[in-house]
Amino acid sequence: MVALANAETVPTVGDEHFSEVSMQQLTMAINGMSCGGCVTNVRKALGALSGTRVDAVTVGSATVTYDESKTTPAAIAQAVTDAGYQPVDSPAMAGAAMGAGKTGTGGGCCCG
C-alpha cells in the first residue's frame, strides 16, 4: 500500500507481494515558465525522476507525489533547475539548489 499526502492508500506490487511505501506530495512555485512548452519541459524533467509521479504542472507551479526512499525535495528542485527554470525557495525545498531560471535565452523553450 502507498500512502499519498496522508490521505490516500494505493497498493503497489513488489516481488509478488504488496509493500508499504512512504509517499509525500510536494507543490512548488516555479519562476521562468511562460507557456505550454515550459509546462511540457518541466513535466518531462519531473517525470524522469525515479520515485516520482507528476500530479500537475501549470505555468508557474508543479505538484508531484514522491517516494521518500527514492528521491528528495532537493532532487526534485534540481530537476526543475536542470530543465532551466527556478523553483521558488520554500521550507519544503530546504537544501535544494535554486538556479537562475529562464532568462529569455531560449534553452529549448519555444518562447525563446
Long-range contacts (C-beta under 8 A, 24 or more apart in sequence): 4-65, 5-65, 21-67, 21-69, 22-67, 22-68, 22-69, 23-65, 23-66, 23-67, 23-68, 24-65, 24-66, 24-68, 25-55, 25-63, 25-64, 25-65, 25-66, 26-63, 26-64, 26-65, 26-66, 26-73, 26-76, 26-92, 27-61, 27-62, 27-63, 28-61, 28-62, 28-63, 28-76, 28-77, 28-80, 28-87, 28-88, 28-90, 28-92, 28-93, 29-60, 29-61, 29-87, 29-88, 29-90, 30-60, 30-61, 30-62, 30-80, 30-85, 30-86, 30-87, 30-88, 30-101, 31-60, 31-85, 31-86, 31-87, 31-88, 31-101, 32-84, 32-85, 32-86, 32-101, 32-102, 32-103, 33-59, 33-60, 33-85, 33-102, 34-59, 34-102, 34-109, 34-111, 35-59, 35-109, 35-110, 35-111, 36-110, 37-109, 37-110, 37-111, 38-85, 38-102, 38-109, 38-111, 41-83, 41-84, 41-85, 41-108, 41-109, 42-80, 42-83, 42-85, 44-83, 45-79, 45-80, 45-82, 45-83, 46-76, 46-79, 46-80, 48-79, 49-75, 49-76, 49-79, 52-76, 84-108, 84-109
